[in-house]
Amino acid sequence: MVRQRSILSLIFVLLATFLISCGSPSVATVPPSYTAAEVAKIQEYVPGIQMVRDRSTELENLIKKGEWIKVGNFIHGPITEARLNMTYIIPNLAPQSQAKAREISKDLLKDLVRIDQAASAGNTSLALSKYKEAFADIDKFLQLVPEKSS
C-alpha cells in the first residue's frame, strides 16, 4: 500500500510539473534591438525606397492620364530599384521581422505585375487600385525598418 501511494504521488508530481510548465500565461516578445552597425547597413538602402514613396503621386498622375509607356517605365525603373533595396534590407532585419518583410515584398511584386498588366490593357481603375496597394506595401515595409539612431 505504501508503495502504491509513493508511485501515485510521483505521478501527481510529474503531472503537476507538466501542467504548470505548459500553462504559462503568455510569453512577452522582446522588441527587436539593432546595433548601430546594423542600423547603418539597413539605412544605406532606405533613401532609395523613401524616394520612390515620395514620388507616388507621379505614378498616380501617369495612370490617370493614361500614359502607359511612362507607367511601365516607372514600374520597371524606380519602383523595381526600391524593391531591390528591400531585398538587401530583409536579411539585416530582426528574425521576427524577416518573414513579414518577405511577404510584403512578394505582395509588392504581385501589385506591380498587376499594374503592368492593367497598363497593357489600358485599365485605369485596376491600375489605380493596385497602385494604392503597392504603396501601402511600401509603407508597411518602411514600418519594419529600424529608425536611424541619433
C-alpha positions in Angstrom: 0.0 0.0 0.0 2.8 2.4 0.9 4.5 1.6 -2.4 1.3 2.4 -4.3 1.0 5.8 -2.6 4.6 6.7 -3.4 4.1 5.8 -7.1 0.8 7.7 -7.1 2.5 10.7 -5.5 5.2 10.6 -8.1 2.7 10.5 -10.9 0.8 13.5 -9.4 4.1 15.5 -9.1 5.0 14.8 -12.7 1.6 15.6 -13.9 1.5 18.9 -11.9 5.0 19.8 -13.2 3.9 19.2 -16.8 0.7 21.2 -16.4 2.5 24.1 -14.8 5.2 24.2 -17.5 2.6 24.1 -20.3 0.3 26.6 -18.7 2.3 29.8 -18.7 0.1 32.8 -19.3 1.9 34.4 -22.3 5.4 35.0 -23.3 6.3 38.6 -23.9 8.3 39.1 -27.0 11.3 41.4 -26.8 11.2 44.2 -29.3 14.0 43.8 -31.8 17.1 45.7 -31.0 19.7 46.6 -33.5 23.3 47.5 -33.2 24.5 50.8 -34.6 26.3 48.9 -37.4 23.1 47.0 -38.3 21.1 50.2 -38.4 23.7 51.9 -40.6 23.7 49.0 -43.0 20.0 49.0 -43.3 19.8 52.8 -43.6 22.0 52.7 -46.7 19.1 51.4 -48.7 16.2 53.2 -47.1 16.6 56.5 -49.1 16.0 54.7 -52.4 12.8 53.3 -51.1 11.7 56.6 -49.5 12.5 58.5 -52.7 10.1 56.2 -54.6 7.5 56.6 -51.8 7.8 60.3 -52.1 7.2 60.1 -55.9 3.9 58.1 -55.5 1.7 61.0 -56.9 3.8 61.0 -60.0 2.8 57.4 -60.8 -0.8 58.2 -59.9 -0.9 61.1 -62.4 0.6 59.0 -65.1 -2.0 56.3 -64.6 -4.8 58.9 -64.6 -3.5 60.5 -67.8 -3.2 57.0 -69.4 0.5 57.4 -70.2 1.0 53.7 -70.1 4.5 53.6 -71.5 5.7 56.0 -68.8 3.8 53.9 -66.2 5.7 50.9 -67.4 9.0 52.8 -67.2 8.2 54.0 -63.7 7.4 50.4 -62.6 10.4 48.9 -64.2 12.7 51.7 -63.2 12.5 53.4 -59.8 10.0 51.0 -58.2 12.0 48.0 -59.2 15.1 49.6 -57.7 13.2 50.2 -54.5 12.1 46.6 -54.4 15.8 45.5 -54.9 16.7 47.7 -52.0 14.1 45.9 -49.9 15.7 42.6 -50.7 19.0 44.0 -49.5 17.4 45.1 -46.2 15.4 41.9 -45.4 18.4 39.7 -44.3 19.6 42.5 -42.0 16.2 42.8 -40.2 15.5 41.1 -36.9 14.5 37.4 -37.4 10.9 38.0 -36.3 10.5 40.8 -38.9 12.1 39.0 -41.9 9.2 36.7 -42.7 6.8 39.6 -42.7 9.2 41.7 -44.8 9.5 38.9 -47.3 5.7 38.6 -47.5 5.3 42.4 -48.1 8.0 42.3 -50.8 6.1 39.4 -52.6 2.8 41.4 -52.3 4.5 44.4 -53.8 5.8 42.4 -56.7 2.3 41.0 -57.3 0.8 44.5 -57.3 3.5 45.7 -59.7 2.7 42.9 -62.1 -1.0 43.7 -61.9 -0.3 47.4 -62.6 1.8 46.4 -65.6 -1.0 44.1 -66.9 -3.5 46.9 -66.3 -1.3 49.3 -68.2 -1.0 46.9 -71.1 -4.8 46.6 -71.2 -5.4 50.3 -70.6 -7.4 49.6 -67.5 -7.1 52.7 -65.4 -9.3 51.6 -62.5 -7.4 48.4 -61.9 -4.1 50.2 -62.2 -5.1 52.8 -59.7 -6.4 50.1 -57.3 -3.1 48.2 -57.5 -1.1 51.4 -57.3 -2.7 52.2 -53.9 -1.9 48.6 -52.7 1.7 48.8 -53.9 2.4 52.0 -52.0 0.6 50.6 -48.9 3.0 47.7 -49.1 5.9 50.1 -49.3 4.6 51.9 -46.2 4.2 48.6 -44.3 7.8 47.7 -45.2 9.2 51.0 -44.0 7.4 50.5 -40.7 9.5 47.3 -40.2 12.8 49.2 -40.8 14.6 50.5 -37.6 14.9 54.2 -37.4 18.2 55.9 -37.7 19.9 56.3 -34.3 20.9 59.8 -33.4 
